[in-house]
Amino acid sequence: MHKVTVTSDDVKKIAKLANLQLQKDEADRFAGQFTETVDMINRLNEINTSDVPATYQVNGLANISRDDTVDLKRMLPQEVALREAKLTSNGFFVVPRVIDTDETESVI
C-alpha cells in the first residue's frame, strides 16, 4: 500500500471548507498528524480479520435501559415553566414561525 502524505496545503483547503481559521504553525503540525493517522489506518487495513467475528459491544451488558416511568418529583409544573416566557397562549410557549406552510407537504 502506498504512503499517503497530507500536505499543509491540503490542511489549508480542509480548514477553508470547514470554515476554520488556522494559526500559522498549525497547518504544518496538522499535516504531520493527519499523515500519521492515515498511515495508521492503512496499517490497520492490512491486518487479516477474516476469522474475527463481528463485535457490536464488548462489555457483556444486555438491556440495561431503565423503565420508562414518570418521576413526579422531577416534573416542572406548567406555571413555573411558562412564567418567564415572553409570550404564551393556552398554556403553551409562543415562538416565531420557522416553517413556511406553503412549501411543506402533508404527510397524512
Contacts in CASP RR format, 6 or more apart in sequence:
PFRMAT RR
TARGET T0000
AUTHOR 0000-0000-0000
METHOD contacts of the structure
MODEL  1
MHKVTVTSDDVKKIAKLANLQLQKDEADRFAGQFTETVDMINRLNEINTS
DVPATYQVNGLANISRDDTVDLKRMLPQEVALREAKLTSNGFFVVPRVID
TDETESVI
1 42 0 8 1.000
1 45 0 8 1.000
1 46 0 8 1.000
3 39 0 8 1.000
3 42 0 8 1.000
4 35 0 8 1.000
4 38 0 8 1.000
4 39 0 8 1.000
4 42 0 8 1.000
5 35 0 8 1.000
6 31 0 8 1.000
6 32 0 8 1.000
6 34 0 8 1.000
6 35 0 8 1.000
6 38 0 8 1.000
7 31 0 8 1.000
8 27 0 8 1.000
8 28 0 8 1.000
8 30 0 8 1.000
8 31 0 8 1.000
9 27 0 8 1.000
10 31 0 8 1.000
10 34 0 8 1.000
11 22 0 8 1.000
11 26 0 8 1.000
11 27 0 8 1.000
11 30 0 8 1.000
11 31 0 8 1.000
11 34 0 8 1.000
12 22 0 8 1.000
12 27 0 8 1.000
15 21 0 8 1.000
15 22 0 8 1.000
15 27 0 8 1.000
22 30 0 8 1.000
78 91 0 8 1.000
82 88 0 8 1.000
82 91 0 8 1.000
82 93 0 8 1.000
85 93 0 8 1.000
85 94 0 8 1.000
86 94 0 8 1.000
87 93 0 8 1.000
87 94 0 8 1.000
87 95 0 8 1.000
88 94 0 8 1.000
END
